[in-house]
Amino acid sequence: MSNQTLSTPGPTRGGASESSPSALSKISATAGRLLSGSGGALVGLIALFLVMSIFAPYFLTSRNLVNIVDQITVLGILSLGATAVIITGGID
């Protein structure tokens, strides 16, 4: 029998290395970015949508979704107008 030295291969392309962050730290960093600033509102809206979809039997009906869209239409149009005024510098 020959006396061979076994070597462990280094990280391959696309593989994880010790200097790269782990998947958990990447998820944590992404969650931190989403929850800071205005991203938290989006996360809250998605969470609310999921909870209501699970626990309210009539939430995902077409009648209810049309009602929701009908109620937010006016506010959406007003917010687009306010955004246009802010972008063009029309506020003194």
DRENTORKOL-3810 file (N, C-alpha, C; in nm, 4 decimals):
REM DRENTORKOL-3810
@n.u->0.0820; n.v->-0.1167; n.w->0.0000; ca.u->0.0000; ca.v->0.0000; ca.w->0.0000; c.u->0.0867; c.v->0.1234; c.w->0.0000
@n.u->0.0440; n.v->0.2194; n.w->-0.0773; ca.u->0.1213; ca.v->0.3434; ca.w->-0.0820; c.u->0.0660; c.v->0.4409; c.w->0.0212
@n.u->0.1504; n.v->0.5263; n.w->0.0668; ca.u->0.1160; ca.v->0.6240; ca.w->0.1676; c.u->0.0823; c.v->0.7548; c.w->0.0977
@n.u->-0.0482; n.v->0.7771; n.w->0.0667; ca.u->-0.0888; ca.v->0.8970; ca.w->-0.0056; c.u->-0.1465; c.v->0.9990; c.w->0.0917
@n.u->-0.1218; n.v->1.1221; n.w->0.0620; ca.u->-0.1755; ca.v->1.2294; ca.w->0.1440; c.u->-0.3071; c.v->1.2755; c.w->0.0826
@n.u->-0.4098; n.v->1.2774; n.w->0.1637; ca.u->-0.5388; ca.v->1.3245; ca.w->0.1172; c.u->-0.5500; c.v->1.4732; c.w->0.1486
@n.u->-0.5862; n.v->1.5467; n.w->0.0505; ca.u->-0.6048; ca.v->1.6896; ca.w->0.0744; c.u->-0.7517; c.v->1.7233; c.w->0.0549
@n.u->-0.7958; n.v->1.8178; n.w->0.1324; ca.u->-0.9348; ca.v->1.8607; ca.w->0.1178; c.u->-0.9388; c.v->1.9707; c.w->0.0132
@n.u->-1.0300; n.v->1.9584; n.w->-0.0795; ca.u->-1.0361; ca.v->2.0605; ca.w->-0.1830; c.u->-1.0859; c.v->2.1924; c.w->-0.1252
@n.u->-1.0378; n.v->2.3025; n.w->-0.1812; ca.u->-1.0819; ca.v->2.4357; ca.w->-0.1395; c.u->-1.2206; c.v->2.4621; c.w->-0.1944
@n.u->-1.2715; n.v->2.5767; n.w->-0.1601; ca.u->-1.4049; ca.v->2.6092; ca.w->-0.2093; c.u->-1.4054; c.v->2.6209; c.w->-0.3611
@n.u->-1.5080; n.v->2.5662; n.w->-0.4197; ca.u->-1.5195; ca.v->2.5710; ca.w->-0.5648; c.u->-1.5989; c.v->2.6934; c.w->-0.6046
@n.u->-1.5992; n.v->2.7207; n.w->-0.7299; ca.u->-1.6731; ca.v->2.8360; ca.w->-0.7794; c.u->-1.8216; c.v->2.8134; c.w->-0.7514
@n.u->-1.8834; n.v->2.9107; n.w->-0.6865; ca.u->-2.0240; ca.v->2.8973; ca.w->-0.6523; c.u->-2.0445; c.v->2.8303; c.w->-0.5175
@n.u->-1.9404; n.v->2.7751; n.w->-0.4608; ca.u->-1.9528; ca.v->2.7108; ca.w->-0.3310; c.u->-1.9347; c.v->2.8122; c.w->-0.2203
@n.u->-1.9663; n.v->2.7720; n.w->-0.1012; ca.u->-1.9543; ca.v->2.8623; ca.w->0.0121; c.u->-1.8113; c.v->2.8620; c.w->0.0628
@n.u->-1.7619; n.v->2.9767; n.w->0.0967; ca.u->-1.6305; ca.v->2.9860; ca.w->0.1573; c.u->-1.6464; c.v->3.0490; c.w->0.2949
@n.u->-1.5409; n.v->3.0463; n.w->0.3726; ca.u->-1.5508; ca.v->3.0977; ca.w->0.5077; c.u->-1.5700; c.v->3.2481; c.w->0.5097
@n.u->-1.5237; n.v->3.3194; n.w->0.4087; ca.u->-1.5361; ca.v->3.4638; ca.w->0.4095; c.u->-1.6727; c.v->3.5120; c.w->0.3611
@n.u->-1.7489; n.v->3.4261; n.w->0.2939; ca.u->-1.8803; ca.v->3.4687; ca.w->0.2462; c.u->-1.9822; c.v->3.4565; c.w->0.3587
@n.u->-2.0778; n.v->3.5489; n.w->0.3611; ca.u->-2.1780; ca.v->3.5435; ca.w->0.4680; c.u->-2.2696; c.v->3.4236; c.w->0.4516
@n.u->-2.3182; n.v->3.3755; n.w->0.5628; ca.u->-2.4060; ca.v->3.2598; ca.w->0.5582; c.u->-2.5434; c.v->3.3010; c.w->0.5069
@n.u->-2.6239; n.v->3.2021; n.w->0.4731; ca.u->-2.7581; ca.v->3.2292; ca.w->0.4218; c.u->-2.8425; c.v->3.2996; c.w->0.5266
@n.u->-2.8236; n.v->3.2650; n.w->0.6530; ca.u->-2.9001; ca.v->3.3279; ca.w->0.7597; c.u->-2.8662; c.v->3.4755; c.w->0.7731
@n.u->-2.7389; n.v->3.5100; n.w->0.7606; ca.u->-2.7031; ca.v->3.6509; ca.w->0.7712; c.u->-2.7511; c.v->3.7291; c.w->0.6490
@n.u->-2.7584; n.v->3.6644; n.w->0.5321; ca.u->-2.8125; ca.v->3.7318; ca.w->0.4139; c.u->-2.9612; c.v->3.7593; c.w->0.4322
@n.u->-3.0336; n.v->3.6611; n.w->0.4864; ca.u->-3.1766; ca.v->3.6794; ca.w->0.5125; c.u->-3.1967; c.v->3.7883; c.w->0.6168
@n.u->-3.1143; n.v->3.7890; n.w->0.7195; ca.u->-3.1249; ca.v->3.8894; ca.w->0.8244; c.u->-3.0989; c.v->4.0290; c.w->0.7690
@n.u->-2.9993; n.v->4.0417; n.w->0.6829; ca.u->-2.9694; ca.v->4.1718; ca.w->0.6232; c.u->-3.0826; c.v->4.2183; c.w->0.5329
@n.u->-3.1399; n.v->4.1259; n.w->0.4556; ca.u->-3.2521; ca.v->4.1608; ca.w->0.3685; c.u->-3.3726; c.v->4.2026; c.w->0.4507
@n.u->-3.4018; n.v->4.1300; n.w->0.5577; ca.u->-3.5137; ca.v->4.1645; ca.w->0.6448; c.u->-3.4911; c.v->4.3000; c.w->0.7100
@n.u->-3.3692; n.v->4.3291; n.w->0.7484; ca.u->-3.3375; ca.v->4.4588; ca.w->0.8079; c.u->-3.3608; c.v->4.5729; c.w->0.7113
@n.u->-3.3246; n.v->4.5523; n.w->0.5843; ca.u->-3.3478; ca.v->4.6561; ca.w->0.4830; c.u->-3.4966; c.v->4.6744; c.w->0.4569
@n.u->-3.5718; n.v->4.5645; n.w->0.4550; ca.u->-3.7153; ca.v->4.5749; ca.w->0.4292; c.u->-3.7893; c.v->4.6423; c.w->0.5435
@n.u->-3.7476; n.v->4.6171; n.w->0.6659; ca.u->-3.8184; ca.v->4.6711; ca.w->0.7808; c.u->-3.7765; c.v->4.8134; c.w->0.8146
@n.u->-3.6664; n.v->4.8612; n.w->0.7582; ca.u->-3.6265; ca.v->4.9985; ca.w->0.7837; c.u->-3.6850; c.v->5.0890; c.w->0.6764
@n.u->-3.7127; n.v->5.2102; n.w->0.7113; ca.u->-3.7681; ca.v->5.3039; ca.w->0.6146; c.u->-3.9103; c.v->5.2687; c.w->0.5788
@n.u->-3.9435; n.v->5.2807; n.w->0.4510; ca.u->-4.0812; ca.v->5.2567; ca.w->0.4085; c.u->-4.1058; c.v->5.1102; c.w->0.3721
@n.u->-4.0052; n.v->5.0277; n.w->0.3752; ca.u->-4.0227; ca.v->4.8864; ca.w->0.3427; c.u->-4.1056; c.v->4.8121; c.w->0.4450
@n.u->-4.1077; n.v->4.8615; n.w->0.5687; ca.u->-4.1859; ca.v->4.7973; ca.w->0.6732; c.u->-4.3349; c.v->4.8004; c.w->0.6440
@n.u->-4.3789; n.v->4.9075; n.w->0.5779; ca.u->-4.5207; ca.v->4.9162; ca.w->0.5424; c.u->-4.5581; c.v->4.8077; c.w->0.4425
@n.u->-4.4705; n.v->4.7809; n.w->0.3474; ca.u->-4.4966; ca.v->4.6757; ca.w->0.2490; c.u->-4.5014; c.v->4.5390; c.w->0.3154
@n.u->-4.4092; n.v->4.5135; n.w->0.4050; ca.u->-4.4081; ca.v->4.3861; ca.w->0.4770; c.u->-4.5346; c.v->4.3723; c.w->0.5613
@n.u->-4.5757; n.v->4.4800; n.w->0.6271; ca.u->-4.6976; ca.v->4.4771; ca.w->0.7062; c.u->-4.8210; c.v->4.4535; c.w->0.6209
@n.u->-4.8258; n.v->4.5153; n.w->0.5031; ca.u->-4.9389; ca.v->4.4963; ca.w->0.4130; c.u->-4.9469; c.v->4.3524; c.w->0.3634
@n.u->-4.8327; n.v->4.2951; n.w->0.3293; ca.u->-4.8300; ca.v->4.1551; ca.w->0.2845; c.u->-4.8712; c.v->4.0618; c.w->0.3983
@n.u->-4.8217; n.v->4.0893; n.w->0.5193; ca.u->-4.8586; ca.v->4.0058; ca.w->0.6345; c.u->-5.0077; c.v->4.0157; c.w->0.6628
@n.u->-5.0625; n.v->4.1358; n.w->0.6553; ca.u->-5.2059; ca.v->4.1540; ca.w->0.6777; c.u->-5.2876; c.v->4.0809; c.w->0.5720
@n.u->-5.2441; n.v->4.0890; n.w->0.4468; ca.u->-5.3131; ca.v->4.0193; ca.w->0.3386; c.u->-5.3122; c.v->3.8678; c.w->0.3618
@n.u->-5.1975; n.v->3.8141; n.w->0.4023; ca.u->-5.1886; ca.v->3.6697; ca.w->0.4269; c.u->-5.2758; c.v->3.6264; c.w->0.5443
@n.u->-5.2735; n.v->3.7027; n.w->0.6519; ca.u->-5.3538; ca.v->3.6673; ca.w->0.7699; c.u->-5.5022; c.v->3.6730; c.w->0.7362
@n.u->-5.5439; n.v->3.7786; n.w->0.6678; ca.u->-5.6853; ca.v->3.7912; ca.w->0.6327; c.u->-5.7272; c.v->3.6822; c.w->0.5339
@n.u->-5.6381; n.v->3.6437; n.w->0.4439; ca.u->-5.6693; ca.v->3.5374; ca.w->0.3486; c.u->-5.6916; c.v->3.4042; c.w->0.4189
@n.u->-5.6187; n.v->3.3812; n.w->0.5256; ca.u->-5.6284; ca.v->3.2541; ca.w->0.5971; c.u->-5.7495; c.v->3.2512; c.w->0.6902
@n.u->-5.7727; n.v->3.3596; n.w->0.7643; ca.u->-5.8721; ca.v->3.3558; ca.w->0.8715; c.u->-6.0095; c.v->3.4118; c.w->0.8348
@n.u->-6.0209; n.v->3.4909; n.w->0.7301; ca.u->-6.1511; ca.v->3.5460; ca.w->0.6915; c.u->-6.1994; c.v->3.4723; c.w->0.5666
@n.u->-6.3094; n.v->3.3996; n.w->0.5767; ca.u->-6.3516; ca.v->3.3147; ca.w->0.4639; c.u->-6.3928; c.v->3.3918; c.w->0.3393
@n.u->-6.4375; n.v->3.5164; n.w->0.3531; ca.u->-6.4855; ca.v->3.5908; ca.w->0.2369; c.u->-6.3861; c.v->3.6964; c.w->0.1876
@n.u->-6.2649; n.v->3.6938; n.w->0.2393; ca.u->-6.1684; ca.v->3.7981; ca.w->0.2033; c.u->-6.1266; c.v->3.7906; c.w->0.0570
@n.u->-6.1031; n.v->3.6733; n.w->0.0049; ca.u->-6.0543; ca.v->3.6589; ca.w->-0.1327; c.u->-6.1660; c.v->3.6435; c.w->-0.2359
@n.u->-6.2876; n.v->3.6793; n.w->-0.2001; ca.u->-6.3956; ca.v->3.6724; ca.w->-0.2987; c.u->-6.3844; c.v->3.7903; c.w->-0.3935
@n.u->-6.4348; n.v->3.7729; n.w->-0.5139; ca.u->-6.4250; ca.v->3.8804; ca.w->-0.6125; c.u->-6.5018; c.v->4.0046; c.w->-0.5675
@n.u->-6.6143; n.v->3.9856; n.w->-0.5019; ca.u->-6.6936; ca.v->4.0997; ca.w->-0.4538; c.u->-6.6147; c.v->4.1826; c.w->-0.3533
@n.u->-6.5463; n.v->4.1184; n.w->-0.2616; ca.u->-6.4685; ca.v->4.1905; ca.w->-0.1613; c.u->-6.3475; c.v->4.2590; c.w->-0.2236
@n.u->-6.2786; n.v->4.1921; n.w->-0.3151; ca.u->-6.1619; ca.v->4.2531; ca.w->-0.3783; c.u->-6.2013; c.v->4.3750; c.w->-0.4618
@n.u->-6.3146; n.v->4.3682; n.w->-0.5314; ca.u->-6.3636; ca.v->4.4841; ca.w->-0.6066; c.u->-6.3988; c.v->4.5972; c.w->-0.5101
@n.u->-6.4576; n.v->4.5654; n.w->-0.3968; ca.u->-6.4901; ca.v->4.6655; ca.w->-0.2960; c.u->-6.3638; c.v->4.7334; c.w->-0.2436
@n.u->-6.2593; n.v->4.6572; n.w->-0.2176; ca.u->-6.1332; ca.v->4.7139; ca.w->-0.1690; c.u->-6.0740; c.v->4.8080; c.w->-0.2734
@n.u->-6.0709; n.v->4.7646; n.w->-0.3987; ca.u->-6.0165; ca.v->4.8484; ca.w->-0.5065; c.u->-6.1011; c.v->4.9752; c.w->-0.5213
@n.u->-6.2320; n.v->4.9622; n.w->-0.5120; ca.u->-6.3212; ca.v->5.0777; ca.w->-0.5225; c.u->-6.2936; c.v->5.1787; c.w->-0.4116
@n.u->-6.2653; n.v->5.1319; n.w->-0.2925; ca.u->-6.2415; ca.v->5.2220; ca.w->-0.1798; c.u->-6.1067; c.v->5.2921; c.w->-0.1866
@n.u->-6.0062; n.v->5.2291; n.w->-0.2469; ca.u->-5.8737; ca.v->5.2920; ca.w->-0.2501; c.u->-5.8481; c.v->5.3729; c.w->-0.3769
@n.u->-5.9410; n.v->5.3707; n.w->-0.4709; ca.u->-5.9197; ca.v->5.4409; ca.w->-0.5972; c.u->-5.9040; c.v->5.5911; c.w->-0.5770
@n.u->-5.9949; n.v->5.6538; n.w->-0.5022; ca.u->-5.9893; ca.v->5.7983; ca.w->-0.4819; c.u->-5.8607; c.v->5.8370; c.w->-0.4102
@n.u->-5.8253; n.v->5.7644; n.w->-0.3064; ca.u->-5.7022; ca.v->5.7947; ca.w->-0.2331; c.u->-5.5797; c.v->5.7773; c.w->-0.3218
@n.u->-5.5811; n.v->5.6755; n.w->-0.4076; ca.u->-5.4693; ca.v->5.6544; ca.w->-0.4993; c.u->-5.4528; c.v->5.7681; c.w->-0.5985
@n.u->-5.5633; n.v->5.8174; n.w->-0.6530; ca.u->-5.5568; ca.v->5.9289; ca.w->-0.7478; c.u->-5.5071; c.v->6.0556; c.w->-0.6783
@n.u->-5.5563; n.v->6.0824; n.w->-0.5585; ca.u->-5.5093; ca.v->6.1991; ca.w->-0.4839; c.u->-5.3610; c.v->6.1892; c.w->-0.4502
@n.u->-5.3149; n.v->6.0709; n.w->-0.4139; ca.u->-5.1734; ca.v->6.0558; ca.w->-0.3795; c.u->-5.0842; c.v->6.0704; c.w->-0.5020
@n.u->-5.1311; n.v->6.0278; n.w->-0.6190; ca.u->-5.0537; ca.v->6.0505; ca.w->-0.7418; c.u->-5.0423; c.v->6.1994; c.w->-0.7722
@n.u->-5.1504; n.v->6.2743; n.w->-0.7522; ca.u->-5.1459; ca.v->6.4192; ca.w->-0.7726; c.u->-5.0501; c.v->6.4862; c.w->-0.6760
@n.u->-5.0555; n.v->6.4474; n.w->-0.5492; ca.u->-4.9649; ca.v->6.5052; ca.w->-0.4497; c.u->-4.8199; c.v->6.4710; c.w->-0.4811
@n.u->-4.7954; n.v->6.3508; n.w->-0.5288; ca.u->-4.6600; ca.v->6.3105; ca.w->-0.5662; c.u->-4.6095; c.v->6.3953; c.w->-0.6832
@n.u->-4.6953; n.v->6.4195; n.w->-0.7814; ca.u->-4.6562; ca.v->6.5021; ca.w->-0.8965; c.u->-4.6216; c.v->6.6440; c.w->-0.8527
@n.u->-4.6988; n.v->6.6991; n.w->-0.7590; ca.u->-4.6702; ca.v->6.8338; ca.w->-0.7081; c.u->-4.5367; c.v->6.8374; c.w->-0.6354
@n.u->-4.5089; n.v->6.7356; n.w->-0.5559; ca.u->-4.3836; ca.v->6.7306; ca.w->-0.4817; c.u->-4.2655; c.v->6.7151; c.w->-0.5761
@n.u->-4.2774; n.v->6.6289; n.w->-0.6762; ca.u->-4.1671; ca.v->6.6046; ca.w->-0.7698; c.u->-4.1351; c.v->6.7308; c.w->-0.8515
@n.u->-4.2385; n.v->6.8021; n.w->-0.8947; ca.u->-4.2148; ca.v->6.9222; ca.w->-0.9762; c.u->-4.1750; c.v->7.0426; c.w->-0.8948
@n.u->-4.1750; n.v->7.0302; n.w->-0.7627; ca.u->-4.1333; ca.v->7.1407; ca.w->-0.6771; c.u->-4.2402; c.v->7.2454; c.w->-0.6615
@n.u->-4.3656; n.v->7.2077; n.w->-0.6734; ca.u->-4.4741; ca.v->7.3041; ca.w->-0.6639; c.u->-4.5108; c.v->7.3430; c.w->-0.5225
@n.u->-4.4411; n.v->7.2913; n.w->-0.4236; ca.u->-4.4698; ca.v->7.3260; ca.w->-0.2840; c.u->-4.3787; c.v->7.4415; c.w->-0.2440
@n.u->-4.4382; n.v->7.5479; n.w->-0.1901; ca.u->-4.3580; ca.v->7.6646; ca.w->-0.1482; c.u->-4.3154; c.v->7.6519; c.w->-0.0048
END
